Amino acid sequence: MLRVLLVTDTDKPIGDLRDALARLGYDMLAGTTTSQALHRRVESERPDVIIIDTESPSRDTLEQLAVMKATAPRPVLMFSNDANQQLIRDAVSAGVTAYLVEGLATEKLAPILEVALARFAQESQLRERLAEVENELAERKLIDRAKRLLMDQQKLAEHAAYASLRKRAMNQGVKLAEIARQIVEAADLPK
Amino acid sequence: MNQPAPLTPPSAPTRLEKTHLRLGFVSLADAAPLVAAKLLEFGHAHGLTLELSRQPSWAALRDKLLAGELDAAHALYGLPYGVQLGLGGPQTDMAVLMVLNRNGQAITLSNRLADALAEQRTLPQALATLGRKPVFAQTFPTGTHAMWLYYWLASQGVHPLRDIESVVIPPPQMVPALAEDRLDGLCVGEPWNAAAEARGVGRTIAYSSEIWPDHPEKVLACRRDFVSRHPNTARALVQTLLEACRWLDGPGHRNEIARWLVRPEFIGIDEALIARRLTRDSVSPESNRLPVRFFEDGTVNYPRAADGVWFLTQYERWGMIARRDDYREIAAAINQTQLYREAAHSIGIAIPAETASQVLIDGRVWDGSDPREYANGFEIRA
């Protein structure tokens, strides 16, 4: 079975990717801590496939081996057939980069990428959702505070305060939350 | 701050194919031209909006250039050539629009090795005292630091492919690696050599300018089809970066840019470290310890094909490519000299005369005339 090295030196959460690949029968090599250790691991253990975060600073360590050692895996940016082209694109969007030894059919990479993609994408989607929800909450609080300020300062009823906010937002061409931010900051209140 | 007035009247505005450009860079002090271009918005006068995108590795920068996520980038001189030849990775036609800087890199040794060198006098003897196969780090296999390191080692009688282990590790990891005795030497850009010295874990013993005085270092690179599809935009981009490079030569501007480069979104390291090696005071005017150069009336920036041919001879020397006869053609296709001439002319920047022969640290002369003879003439090679 293929020898796979999973490099996890960024904080990108990958869940149980390692176990998932092991369950599929891939020979998972032990991880490393530093880029230097990665260099030694690739040289001595000769993985067929390396999966690494697209944004990992250790990628250049792998590039050195790809150029200088004929047996080292090379970066895969393209696949031969159309279905796999999309897979590569999706993988890169999810932040997965693969290195593959020369002579190995690129199709063999596909199942590994599918699994990696599912883990990376899931985690990044989850994180995006979380960030969105947090942002929405923060904006609602801000708008609420601004509304209350207008009600107090200008003796407005709630619906009138909202209308005032909306009018200002339209005039300035910005989000309601931005107007709210301006009002709250001007009143010098802690956010 | 004053921007210099254009020396020739602006030509009639040409329609730009693209106006919003994403430029990649890696966290090194010599990304200064791109940072200055963005902060001072030099692009506006030429119809461009610039967006900078910091990349965590040269491989990521290359991939994004190829995928079109970046329009152009601050790149190691050799990087586009490696991609052009498909060395260990993807192959695409590449372009060099201009040179961004010359000099500014260095070789730093561990204290242990620096001491041994001072005692033993020759590098092979000093390396022998280490009690292990020496480990040297650089930044990218086809890049500048690898070539400076290998050339320097060979000039000192050390075979870079046999006598040492050459690894690439990210520059921020180089300093702890030296401290923990995992590295014996390295070749990298600033501020990383300065950082190693400041933390007391290494000594800078050679400047890249001592290896090849006024060597090309970083370039503004892009895919060749970016140039063919967006020639007006490419020209405007060169004009923009030329003005940024010119600004860097202005009084006090290096210290100013250093204050920006320390920010975490750029480099995130001590300002004094960056400023020290960015300023134009030569450390040793009698020797070849030359300052980093960004403009010098345009003598820095002309994309000379012969510079590229030198890199190709070195790739052959180290067994990275098989010998071939078309180095000049490859370099001529990559270097966008005509486009550069047009851009420079339109903002009153002179094209430098072709350089005379250059003498490198081992005494060999490079004048671009006979790459075959030059490549064959090295004793230490693959």
Contacts between the chains, C-beta under 8 A, distances in Angstrom:
chain1	res1	chain2	res2	distance
A	34	B	169	7.4
A	34	B	173	6.4
A	34	B	177	7.5
A	34	B	182	7.8
A	35	B	167	7.7
A	35	B	168	7.5
A	35	B	169	4.2
A	35	B	170	6.0
A	35	B	173	5.7
A	36	B	135	7.7
A	36	B	137	7.9
A	36	B	167	5.9
A	36	B	169	5.5
A	36	B	173	7.4
A	36	B	177	6.2
A	36	B	182	5.8
A	36	B	183	7.6
A	39	B	167	4.7
A	39	B	168	7.5
A	39	B	169	7.6
A	54	B	60	6.2
A	54	B	63	7.5
A	55	B	56	4.9
A	55	B	57	8.0
A	55	B	60	6.4
A	56	B	56	6.9
A	56	B	57	7.0
A	57	B	56	4.9
A	57	B	57	5.4
A	57	B	170	3.9
A	57	B	172	7.6
A	57	B	173	7.7
A	58	B	57	7.6
A	58	B	169	7.9
A	58	B	170	6.9
A	59	B	56	7.7
A	59	B	57	4.3
A	59	B	59	4.0
A	59	B	60	6.1
A	60	B	57	4.8
A	60	B	58	5.4
A	60	B	59	5.5
A	60	B	139	6.5
A	60	B	140	5.4
A	60	B	168	4.7
A	60	B	169	8.0
A	60	B	170	6.9
A	61	B	167	6.9
A	61	B	168	5.0
A	61	B	169	6.1
A	61	B	170	7.9
A	62	B	59	7.4
A	63	B	58	7.2
A	63	B	59	5.0
A	63	B	88	6.7
A	63	B	89	6.8
A	63	B	140	6.3
A	63	B	141	5.7
A	63	B	168	6.7
A	64	B	140	7.3
A	64	B	141	4.7
A	64	B	166	7.2
A	64	B	167	6.5
A	64	B	168	3.8
A	66	B	88	3.7
A	66	B	89	6.1
A	66	B	141	7.6
A	67	B	82	7.4
A	67	B	87	5.3
A	67	B	88	3.5
A	67	B	89	7.5
A	67	B	141	3.7
A	67	B	142	6.5
A	67	B	320	6.1
A	68	B	88	7.7
A	68	B	141	6.0
A	68	B	166	7.3
A	68	B	320	7.4
A	72	B	88	7.9
A	74	B	88	5.8
A	74	B	89	6.0
A	75	B	59	6.6
A	75	B	63	7.4
A	75	B	89	5.1
A	75	B	90	6.8
A	77	B	63	6.2
A	77	B	66	6.5
A	77	B	67	7.6
A	77	B	89	7.9
A	77	B	90	4.7
A	78	B	90	7.1
A	92	B	63	7.5
A	92	B	67	7.4
A	97	B	59	8.0
A	97	B	63	7.5
